[in-house]
Amino acid sequence: MKYLGIDPGSSLCGWAIVDMEAKQVLSKGHDDLDTLRKLINESSLDGVMIEGTIRYQMSNPVDLLLTTIMVGRLMEISEQVGMIAVVMNRPNVIKSLTGKWPGRTNKVSKTQLQGIVQKQLGLEKPIRPQHANDAVALVLAVLDPVKAIVNVKPTRQKRGKTA
């Protein structure tokens, strides 16, 4: 089962094709739309995941426009080959991979995310570039999330009256 992950950033758009059965990254890169189109047309992909850009704070409107154009083109490609697109934002990706909601106490840096992906796939080295790593993290978050530990208090047995 091969899946395409796309991480549109404010300056670079990372992508990766992941074989989930073999737990391997087949191809990765960033901002090379022609290579990505060629791979999509040559590969039999089972799905596409795109990281949501709603929460990004982009100071440059040109960056936002270019990212939107990139995502629109990729969505068009995915519709041509009949794949299902799943959109997830970065906090949800981190929650799926760590079991904890990222916030003030649970911050996850780009380097830490590389370590999480490296460990989950059993890789010797982290995936580079970081934008491609984020795309792999997105695929893993959707298809292979960490089983979160639920903290449940044990129930007490009621004491019976003794005679």
Buried (B, 14 or more C-beta within 10 A) or exposed (E): EBBBBBBBBBEBBBBBBBBBEEEEBBBBBBBEBEEBBEBBEEBEBBBBBBBBBEEBEBEEEEBBEBBEEBBEBBBEBBEEEEBEBBBBBBBBBBBBBBBBEBEEEEEBEEEEBBEBBBEBBEBEEBBEBBBBBBBBBBBBBBBBBBEEEEEEEEEEEEEEEEE
